[in-house]
Structure formats: structure tokens, C-alpha cells
Amino acid sequence: MQIINPATEEVIQEIAEDSPEAILKKFQLVKDGQPVWAAVPLAERIACIEKFYAFLDENKDELAETLTMEVGKPLQQSYNELNGARKRLEYFIKNSARWLAEEWITEEDATREKIVYEPLGVIANISAWNYPYLVGVNVFVPALIGGNGVLYKPSEYATLTGLHIQRLLYRAGIPENVFQVIIGKGTAGQALLELPLHGYFFTGSYRTGRYIAEHTASKLVPVQLELGGKDPLYVMDDVEDVDSVAAAALDGAVYNNGQSCCAVERIYVHEKIYDKFIAAFVAKAKKLVIGDPLDKATEIGPLSRKEQIGFLTQQVADAEENGGKLLLGGGALQQQGYFFQPTVVVNANHKMKLMTEESFGPVIGIQKVKDDTEAVELMKDTPYGLTAAVYSKNFDRAEAVMKQMDTGTVYWNCCDRVSAGLPWSGRKSSGLGATLSYQGIRAFVQPKAYHLRG
């Protein structure tokens, strides 16, 4: 398997994929080691994660450079991702003991009752390339803390990062027979689906997530799916600083080259401020620095996958065919690497794929609305349900919109953010289950009820 630098199209390294036989061997190793790991005191398991937390900082230069070279993420954003991962680790380190402790329900009756939380067993973490540290630690860290064994399959586009994660976890004290990296593409993922695992945790596309859910349904084990979105942002006419709102919306749309499940993917602006917003948004988009992702000044690097160039080009062409006006960008840069121009389409409408199908790139459609009612109707016109954002100086007015959103997350005067203390979940085609918060800790354990008499 070739690891290709998306900025230069050069082969960084070649790595052998795991065969089904190799994957089965790794499963047997972890299956045997998991009960021993589960018997290790919780405090000691957390202590290993504390060491991993320190190693992420100590090795940040190497880790950030590797991440940038294999996925094309601008270097500063790679550092940002590592810092974000450490913040999530802080939450798990500080809060896991509380939420995994046994709970006494009744201590004084003739029959005492309590709940004990036990690990699921051996779970698969089939992860994503766009934020390999962030989406990874959401799963494998609370899984390990909870006493599980983990078969971790990084995306083939983030393989080297996955191997760095394994190396640092081993250095931190996680046994080799508790955590194993599975190397490969779709065939490796398929091999995991055939194994008798105790849970499947996937981050990626709706299509693949649905396939995993259908393929593992007969096993009756937990399946959590963190899938895509077509996340809307609505700018009300009462915002006082249109320039700052335009800057926030742009950042939400193009950060990480728009390759975020919770990126702003469509924007609705009240007609009273539409022209002013468009002018500010385009002016700021024109100033974005595109170039070598290893340069700390770069804001827009290459797309991680070559095939995405054609997909985005088709979306833009479809938007123009359906009445959209292209104000900026619209195609690939004519140079080495998978670079795509930041693209702004106005006069958008829901006949366009740009406004209805996930883009996952630095492209955005902006549509004018006459009032909150029309905005809500358009925001809800999607099979996805990940996030929705509202910008307004009036919380009551914004809350009235947020309450109508069938999404796992809503934002008021912010967007494209995740907090370790809050559940990260999607509705409809955006996924099943939740990571982060205490719910994300409890997702990797199962309750056992004790009835004690005597």
C-alpha cells in the first residue's frame, strides 16, 4: 500500500497491508489479553493514558509533520489537532473514574442493589483520515480506560499516524495484546466485520456506516456510527458585526480544507444583510493563503484524496447549471498536488447538489432567505442531522430556531466546534450513538445489576 503525499503526489512510504490471516492473529492476541487488562485497576489504566497524553506533547513536532505530509493538513492545524486531542484526554483522565465507579442504588434495605460497569470486550475502532487524532481518541481512549481490547484500523490515508499512535500507547504502558493496529483499505475493514467482536465504532461516510450496521446487525453488539453532515448556518438580520460573522462562517466552511464532518456546508442569510454579508465573506475568502501545508502560514492545503477534485468540480458545475453565480474559485489549481480553490457560489438553491449533498471540501453555497420561517424550512431540508448554527444578537429568537433543528448539536454565535464535556452525536443519516462527555465514557462499558441479600 502506497502512502502518497497529497501536496506533492510523491510516495512517502510503502507498507504491507494486513491479510485476513494476520488480522485474525491480531484478534486472537487481543482476545487473550483483554481479560487480563480488564483486571488491571482502573487507576493504573488511566495512568497509562496520562503518559500517552504527555507523549503527544513531547513528540508533537514529529507527529504534526507526519500528519501534514500524509493528509495535507496545514501544519499549524496539525498542531491544533494534537492540542485538541490532549484536551479530550484531559477530560477522560479527570472524569472516567467517576463515571465507571460502581453505583449503589439501595444500601439500607433487606436487599441491597448496585450497578457495576464492565467492559464490552474486544471492539473495532474503524477510524477516519480527516482528524485521525481527534476521532481516534474519542473511541480508543475511553475503550482502553474501560478495560476493553481494541483493534484500531486507521484510514489508509492516515496509516503512518495510526502507527505513531500505537507506538506511543505501547510506550505509555498499554500492552501489545490489548491494542493492535490493522493496516489496510476496505478489505481490512471487511475482515474486521467478519470477526466475533463485541462492538463496532466507525467514523466516516453514511454509505460505509450503513453497510457496517447492516453487516453486523445479526451479532447484536453495540454499533456506533459517526457519519457525515450537511451542516447549515443561518445569519439573522440583527447581527451587529457582519464582518466578524462572515469571518467565523468562512472559517467554519474551509478549516481543514472543509474536510470536517461538522464543517459549515451551506449558509442562509437574511435578505436585509445578504449583500453586505456576501461582500465581507468573499473579501475574506480571497485572502486565504493556499500553498505548501508544511509552511506555517498556509491556511488551505491540498485535498487528502485525489478523487475529491472531480467530485467538487461536478458539484460546482451543477450549481451553475441550476442558477448559481460563481464569485470565487470553482476548480483545481493547475499545479502539482490535489489543490482545490476556495469556492463561493451565491444565489444558491436546493436544486443544487452543493446545497443538498455533502461536499467535504473548501466550497460553499450561500442562499438568501426572507425570514426565520424560510430559513428553518431550508435548514431542515436534509437527510443529515449533525450540527446547525445560528448567528443573532437575540438568544430567544435564535433558540426558537435551534429547538426546531433535528440535529445532535446546535450552536449560537459559533460553529464547527466540539467540546469533550458534551456528547458528540448525529441523528438520521449522521449516525448512531454518542462519543465524548460521560455518555462517551459509558459507551464502552455495559451495566451489570447486583441484587444482594444477606
C-alpha positions as CSV (number, residue, x, y, z in Angstrom):
1,M,0.0,0.0,0.0
2,Q,1.5,3.3,-1.1
3,I,1.3,6.3,1.3
4,I,1.2,9.4,-1.0
5,N,1.8,13.0,-0.1
6,P,-1.2,14.9,-1.4
7,A,0.7,18.1,-1.7
8,T,3.5,16.7,-3.9
9,E,1.9,13.4,-5.2
10,E,5.2,11.6,-4.1
11,V,5.2,8.2,-2.5
12,I,6.3,8.7,1.2
13,Q,6.4,5.1,2.1
14,E,5.1,1.6,1.1
15,I,3.5,-0.5,3.8
16,A,2.3,-4.1,3.6
17,E,-1.5,-4.5,4.2
18,D,-2.6,-7.0,6.8
19,S,-4.0,-10.2,5.3
20,P,-7.2,-11.7,6.7
21,E,-4.9,-14.3,8.4
22,A,-2.8,-11.6,10.0
23,I,-5.9,-9.8,11.2
24,L,-7.3,-13.0,12.8
25,K,-4.0,-13.5,14.5
26,K,-4.1,-9.9,16.0
27,F,-7.7,-10.6,17.1
28,Q,-6.7,-13.8,18.9
29,L,-3.8,-11.9,20.6
30,V,-6.1,-9.1,21.9
31,K,-8.9,-11.6,22.8
32,D,-6.5,-13.4,25.1
33,G,-5.1,-10.2,26.5
34,Q,-8.3,-8.3,27.2
35,P,-9.4,-10.1,30.3
36,V,-6.0,-9.5,31.9
37,W,-6.2,-5.8,31.0
38,A,-9.7,-5.6,32.4
39,A,-8.4,-6.9,35.8
40,V,-5.8,-4.1,36.0
41,P,-7.1,-1.5,38.5
42,L,-8.8,1.5,36.8
43,A,-6.3,3.9,38.2
44,E,-3.5,2.1,36.5
45,R,-5.3,2.1,33.2
46,I,-5.9,5.8,33.5
47,A,-2.2,6.3,34.4
48,C,-1.2,4.8,31.0
49,I,-3.4,7.4,29.3
50,E,-1.7,10.1,31.3
51,K,1.6,9.0,29.9
52,F,0.2,8.9,26.4
53,Y,-1.1,12.5,27.0
54,A,2.5,13.6,27.8
55,F,4.0,11.8,24.8
56,L,1.7,13.6,22.4
57,D,3.2,16.9,23.5
58,E,6.8,15.6,23.7
59,N,6.6,14.3,20.2
60,K,4.4,16.9,18.7
61,D,6.8,18.1,16.0
62,E,7.3,14.7,14.5
63,L,3.6,13.8,14.9
64,A,2.4,17.1,13.3
65,E,4.8,16.8,10.4
66,T,3.8,13.2,9.7
67,L,0.1,14.2,9.8
68,T,0.6,17.1,7.4
69,M,2.6,15.0,5.0
70,E,0.1,12.2,4.7
71,V,-3.2,14.0,4.8
72,G,-2.2,17.5,3.6
73,K,-3.5,19.3,6.6
74,P,-1.8,22.7,7.1
75,L,1.0,22.3,9.7
76,Q,-0.5,24.7,12.2
77,Q,-3.8,22.9,12.0
78,S,-1.9,19.6,12.7
79,Y,-0.5,21.2,15.9
80,N,-4.0,22.4,16.7
81,E,-5.4,18.9,16.3
82,L,-2.8,17.4,18.7
83,N,-3.6,20.1,21.2
84,G,-7.3,19.4,20.8
85,A,-6.7,15.7,21.3
86,R,-4.8,16.4,24.5
87,K,-7.8,18.4,25.8
88,R,-10.0,15.5,25.3
89,L,-7.6,13.2,27.0
90,E,-7.7,15.6,30.0
91,Y,-11.4,15.1,30.2
92,F,-11.2,11.3,30.1
93,I,-8.3,11.3,32.6
94,K,-10.2,13.5,35.1
95,N,-13.7,12.1,34.7
96,S,-13.5,8.4,33.8
97,A,-13.2,7.2,37.4
98,R,-16.4,9.0,38.4
99,W,-18.5,7.5,35.6
100,L,-17.1,4.0,35.8
101,A,-17.4,3.6,39.5
102,E,-19.9,1.2,40.9
103,E,-23.2,2.9,41.9
104,W,-25.1,1.9,45.0
105,I,-28.9,2.3,44.3
106,T,-30.1,0.9,47.7
107,E,-27.8,0.2,50.6
108,E,-30.1,0.0,53.6
109,D,-33.0,-2.3,52.5
110,A,-33.0,-6.0,53.1
111,T,-31.9,-6.4,49.5
112,R,-29.1,-4.1,48.6
113,E,-28.8,-3.0,44.9
114,K,-25.9,-1.7,42.9
115,I,-24.7,-1.2,39.3
116,V,-21.3,-2.2,38.2
117,Y,-19.8,-1.3,34.8
118,E,-17.9,-3.9,32.9
119,P,-16.0,-3.7,29.6
120,L,-17.7,-4.8,26.3
121,G,-14.7,-7.0,25.4
122,V,-12.8,-6.6,22.1
123,I,-14.0,-3.7,20.0
124,A,-13.2,-2.5,16.5
125,N,-12.3,1.2,16.0
126,I,-12.6,1.9,12.3
127,S,-11.4,5.5,12.1
128,A,-11.2,8.4,9.7
129,W,-8.4,10.3,8.0
130,N,-9.6,13.9,8.3
131,Y,-8.9,14.2,12.1
132,P,-7.2,10.9,13.0
133,Y,-6.1,12.0,16.5
134,L,-9.4,13.7,17.4
135,V,-11.8,11.0,16.2
136,G,-9.4,8.3,17.3
137,V,-9.1,9.3,20.9
138,N,-12.9,9.7,21.1
139,V,-13.0,5.9,20.8
140,F,-9.8,4.0,21.7
141,V,-9.0,6.0,24.8
142,P,-12.3,5.5,26.7
143,A,-12.4,2.0,25.4
144,L,-9.0,1.2,26.9
145,I,-9.8,3.0,30.1
146,G,-13.0,0.9,30.3
147,G,-10.9,-2.3,30.2
148,N,-11.5,-3.2,26.5
149,G,-9.2,-4.6,23.9
150,V,-9.0,-2.5,20.7
151,L,-8.4,-3.4,17.1
152,Y,-7.7,0.0,15.7
153,K,-8.0,0.5,11.9
154,P,-6.8,3.9,10.8
155,S,-7.8,5.1,7.4
156,E,-5.4,4.1,4.7
157,Y,-4.8,7.8,4.2
158,A,-3.6,8.2,7.9
159,T,-1.7,5.0,8.3
160,L,1.6,6.5,9.5
161,T,-0.3,8.5,12.1
162,G,-2.0,5.3,13.3
163,L,1.4,3.6,13.7
164,H,2.6,6.6,15.7
165,I,-0.4,6.3,18.0
166,Q,0.3,2.6,18.5
167,R,4.0,3.2,19.3
168,L,3.2,5.9,21.9
169,L,0.5,3.8,23.5
170,Y,2.9,1.0,23.9
171,R,5.5,3.4,25.4
172,A,2.8,4.6,27.8
173,G,2.2,1.1,29.1
174,I,-0.7,-0.2,27.0
175,P,0.1,-3.9,26.4
176,E,0.6,-5.1,22.8
177,N,-2.1,-7.8,23.4
178,V,-4.6,-5.1,24.2
179,F,-4.2,-2.7,21.3
180,Q,-3.4,-3.6,17.7
181,V,-3.3,-1.5,14.6
182,I,-5.0,-3.1,11.5
183,I,-3.3,-1.9,8.3
184,G,-5.2,-1.7,5.0
185,K,-8.0,-0.5,2.9
186,G,-11.6,-1.7,2.6
187,T,-10.7,-5.4,2.6
188,A,-9.1,-5.0,6.0
189,G,-12.2,-3.3,7.3
190,Q,-14.3,-6.1,5.9
191,A,-12.2,-8.7,7.7
192,L,-13.0,-6.9,11.0
193,L,-16.7,-7.2,10.3
194,E,-16.3,-11.0,10.0
195,L,-14.8,-11.4,13.4
196,P,-16.8,-12.1,16.6
197,L,-16.1,-8.7,18.1
198,H,-18.1,-7.1,21.0
199,G,-18.6,-3.7,19.4
200,Y,-18.0,-1.6,16.3
201,F,-17.2,2.1,16.4
202,F,-16.9,3.8,13.0
203,T,-16.2,7.3,11.7
204,G,-16.7,8.0,8.1
205,S,-19.3,8.2,5.3
206,Y,-23.0,7.4,5.6
207,R,-22.7,4.7,2.9
208,T,-20.0,2.8,4.7
209,G,-21.6,3.3,8.1
210,R,-24.9,1.9,6.9
211,Y,-23.1,-1.1,5.4
212,I,-21.3,-1.8,8.8
213,A,-24.6,-1.5,10.6
214,E,-26.4,-3.9,8.2
215,H,-23.5,-6.4,8.1
216,T,-23.1,-6.6,11.9
217,A,-26.8,-6.5,12.9
218,S,-27.1,-10.2,13.5
219,K,-24.3,-10.1,16.1
220,L,-26.5,-7.9,18.4
221,V,-23.4,-6.0,19.7
222,P,-23.1,-2.2,20.1
223,V,-22.6,-0.3,16.9
224,Q,-21.8,3.4,16.9
225,L,-21.5,5.4,13.8
226,E,-20.1,9.0,13.5
227,L,-21.1,9.9,9.9
228,G,-21.3,12.9,7.7
229,G,-23.4,16.1,7.6
230,K,-24.7,18.9,5.5
231,D,-24.5,21.4,8.3
232,P,-26.4,24.7,7.9
233,L,-25.5,28.1,9.3
234,Y,-28.1,30.9,9.4
235,V,-27.3,34.6,9.8
236,M,-30.1,36.7,11.1
237,D,-30.6,40.3,10.2
238,D,-30.0,41.5,13.7
239,V,-26.3,40.6,13.8
240,E,-24.3,43.7,14.8
241,D,-20.9,42.9,13.3
242,V,-21.4,41.3,9.8
243,D,-17.7,41.2,9.1
244,S,-16.9,39.1,12.2
245,V,-19.8,36.8,11.4
246,A,-18.6,36.4,7.9
247,A,-15.1,35.6,9.1
248,A,-16.5,32.9,11.5
249,A,-18.7,31.4,8.8
250,L,-15.7,31.2,6.4
251,D,-13.5,29.6,9.0
252,G,-16.3,27.0,9.7
253,A,-16.5,26.3,6.0
254,V,-12.9,26.0,5.0
255,Y,-10.9,25.0,8.1
256,N,-9.1,21.7,7.4
257,N,-10.0,22.4,3.8
258,G,-13.7,21.9,4.6
259,Q,-12.9,18.2,5.3
260,S,-14.8,18.1,8.6
261,C,-18.0,16.3,9.4
262,C,-19.2,19.3,11.2
263,A,-17.9,21.9,8.7
264,V,-20.3,24.6,7.6
265,E,-21.6,23.2,4.3
266,R,-24.4,25.7,3.5
267,I,-25.2,29.2,4.6
268,Y,-28.5,31.1,4.7
269,V,-28.5,34.8,5.1
270,H,-31.4,37.1,5.9
271,E,-32.2,39.3,2.8
272,K,-31.7,42.5,4.8
273,I,-28.0,41.9,5.2
274,Y,-27.4,39.4,2.4
275,D,-25.4,41.7,0.1
276,K,-23.2,43.1,3.0
277,F,-22.5,39.5,4.2
278,I,-21.6,38.3,0.7
279,A,-19.2,41.2,0.2
280,A,-17.4,40.6,3.5
281,F,-17.3,36.8,3.0
282,V,-15.8,36.9,-0.5
283,A,-13.3,39.6,0.5
284,K,-12.0,37.4,3.4
285,A,-12.0,34.2,1.2
286,K,-9.8,36.0,-1.4
287,K,-7.2,36.5,1.3
288,L,-6.9,32.8,2.3
289,V,-3.3,31.6,1.9
290,I,-3.1,28.5,-0.4
291,G,0.1,26.5,-0.6
292,D,2.6,24.1,0.9
293,P,1.0,22.7,4.0
294,L,4.4,22.4,5.8
295,D,4.6,26.3,5.7
296,K,3.0,27.6,8.9
297,A,1.5,30.5,7.0
298,T,-0.6,28.2,4.8
299,E,-4.4,28.1,5.5
300,I,-5.5,26.0,2.6
301,G,-3.6,22.9,1.7
302,P,-4.4,20.1,-0.7
303,L,-7.4,17.8,-0.5
304,S,-6.4,14.5,1.0
305,R,-7.9,12.4,-1.8
306,K,-7.3,12.9,-5.5
307,E,-10.8,11.7,-6.5
308,Q,-12.4,14.5,-4.4
309,I,-11.2,17.1,-7.1
310,G,-13.6,15.6,-9.7
311,F,-16.4,15.4,-7.2
312,L,-16.2,19.0,-6.2
313,T,-15.8,20.2,-9.8
314,Q,-19.0,18.4,-10.7
315,Q,-20.8,20.0,-7.7
316,V,-19.8,23.5,-8.8
317,A,-20.8,22.8,-12.4
318,D,-24.2,21.5,-11.2
319,A,-24.7,24.6,-9.1
320,E,-24.0,26.9,-12.0
321,E,-26.4,24.9,-14.2
322,N,-29.1,25.4,-11.5
323,G,-28.8,29.2,-11.3
324,G,-25.8,29.7,-9.0
325,K,-23.4,32.5,-9.5
326,L,-19.7,31.7,-9.0
327,L,-17.9,34.5,-7.2
328,L,-14.7,32.8,-6.3
329,G,-12.7,29.7,-7.3
330,G,-14.5,26.8,-8.9
331,G,-11.8,24.3,-9.8
332,A,-8.5,22.7,-9.1
333,L,-5.2,24.6,-9.1
334,Q,-3.1,23.8,-12.1
335,Q,-0.1,22.6,-10.2
336,Q,1.3,19.5,-8.5
337,G,-0.8,18.2,-5.7
338,Y,-4.5,17.9,-5.0
339,F,-5.2,21.6,-4.6
340,F,-8.7,23.0,-5.0
341,Q,-9.5,26.7,-4.9
342,P,-11.7,28.1,-2.1
343,T,-15.1,28.4,-3.9
344,V,-18.1,30.6,-3.2
345,V,-21.4,30.2,-5.0
346,V,-24.2,32.7,-4.4
347,N,-27.9,32.7,-5.5
348,A,-27.9,29.1,-4.2
349,N,-31.0,27.0,-4.0
350,H,-31.9,23.4,-3.1
351,K,-32.0,22.2,-6.7
352,M,-28.2,22.2,-6.4
353,K,-26.2,19.2,-5.1
354,L,-23.9,21.8,-3.5
355,M,-26.8,22.6,-1.0
356,T,-28.1,19.1,-0.5
357,E,-25.2,16.6,-0.8
358,E,-22.1,16.5,1.5
359,S,-19.2,18.4,-0.2
360,F,-16.2,17.8,2.1
361,G,-14.1,20.5,0.5
362,P,-13.5,24.2,0.5
363,V,-16.7,25.0,-1.3
364,I,-19.8,26.8,0.0
365,G,-23.2,27.8,-1.3
366,I,-24.9,30.9,0.1
367,Q,-28.7,31.4,-0.1
368,K,-30.9,34.4,0.6
369,V,-33.9,34.0,2.9
370,K,-36.7,36.4,3.7
371,D,-37.3,35.4,7.3
372,D,-36.7,32.8,10.0
373,T,-39.5,30.6,8.9
374,E,-38.0,30.1,5.4
375,A,-34.5,29.6,7.0
376,V,-35.8,26.8,9.2
377,E,-37.6,25.1,6.4
378,L,-34.4,25.1,4.3
379,M,-32.1,24.1,7.2
380,K,-34.4,21.1,7.9
381,D,-34.4,20.0,4.3
382,T,-31.7,17.4,4.6
383,P,-31.3,13.7,5.4
384,Y,-28.5,14.6,7.8
385,G,-28.6,15.8,11.4
386,L,-25.2,16.6,12.8
387,T,-25.0,20.3,13.6
388,A,-26.8,23.6,12.9
389,A,-25.6,27.1,13.7
390,V,-27.5,30.4,14.2
391,Y,-25.9,33.9,14.4
392,S,-28.0,36.5,16.1
393,K,-27.8,39.0,19.0
394,N,-31.2,37.8,20.3
395,F,-30.9,34.4,22.1
396,D,-34.6,33.8,22.3
397,R,-35.0,34.3,18.6
398,A,-32.0,32.0,17.9
399,E,-33.2,29.4,20.4
400,A,-36.6,29.2,18.6
401,V,-34.7,28.1,15.5
402,M,-32.3,25.8,17.4
403,K,-35.2,23.9,19.0
404,Q,-36.6,23.1,15.6
405,M,-33.3,21.5,14.4
406,D,-33.3,17.7,14.3
407,T,-29.5,17.6,15.0
408,G,-27.2,16.3,17.7
409,T,-25.6,19.7,18.2
410,V,-26.7,23.3,17.8
411,Y,-24.7,26.5,18.0
412,W,-25.5,30.0,18.9
413,N,-22.9,32.6,17.6
414,C,-20.3,29.9,17.0
415,C,-19.9,26.9,14.7
416,D,-17.7,23.9,13.8
417,R,-16.6,23.1,17.4
418,V,-16.6,20.1,19.6
419,S,-16.4,20.0,23.4
420,A,-15.2,17.0,25.4
421,G,-17.8,17.6,28.1
422,L,-20.7,17.5,25.7
423,P,-22.0,14.4,23.7
424,W,-21.0,14.3,20.1
425,S,-23.8,12.6,18.3
426,G,-25.7,12.6,15.0
427,R,-29.3,12.0,14.0
428,K,-30.8,10.5,10.9
429,S,-28.0,9.9,8.3
430,S,-25.4,11.5,10.5
431,G,-25.0,8.5,12.8
432,L,-25.9,6.4,15.8
433,G,-24.8,6.7,19.4
434,A,-22.6,9.3,21.1
435,T,-18.9,9.8,21.9
436,L,-17.4,12.3,24.4
437,S,-19.0,13.5,27.7
438,Y,-19.9,10.9,30.3
439,Q,-22.0,9.2,27.7
440,G,-18.9,8.6,25.6
441,I,-17.2,7.0,28.6
442,R,-20.2,4.8,29.3
443,A,-20.4,3.8,25.6
444,F,-17.6,1.3,26.1
445,V,-18.9,-0.5,29.1
446,Q,-22.1,-2.4,29.9
447,P,-24.0,-2.3,33.2
448,K,-24.5,-5.3,35.5
449,A,-27.2,-5.2,38.2
450,Y,-26.4,-6.7,41.6
451,H,-29.2,-7.8,43.9
452,L,-27.6,-8.5,47.3
453,R,-29.4,-10.1,50.2
454,G,-27.8,-11.3,53.3
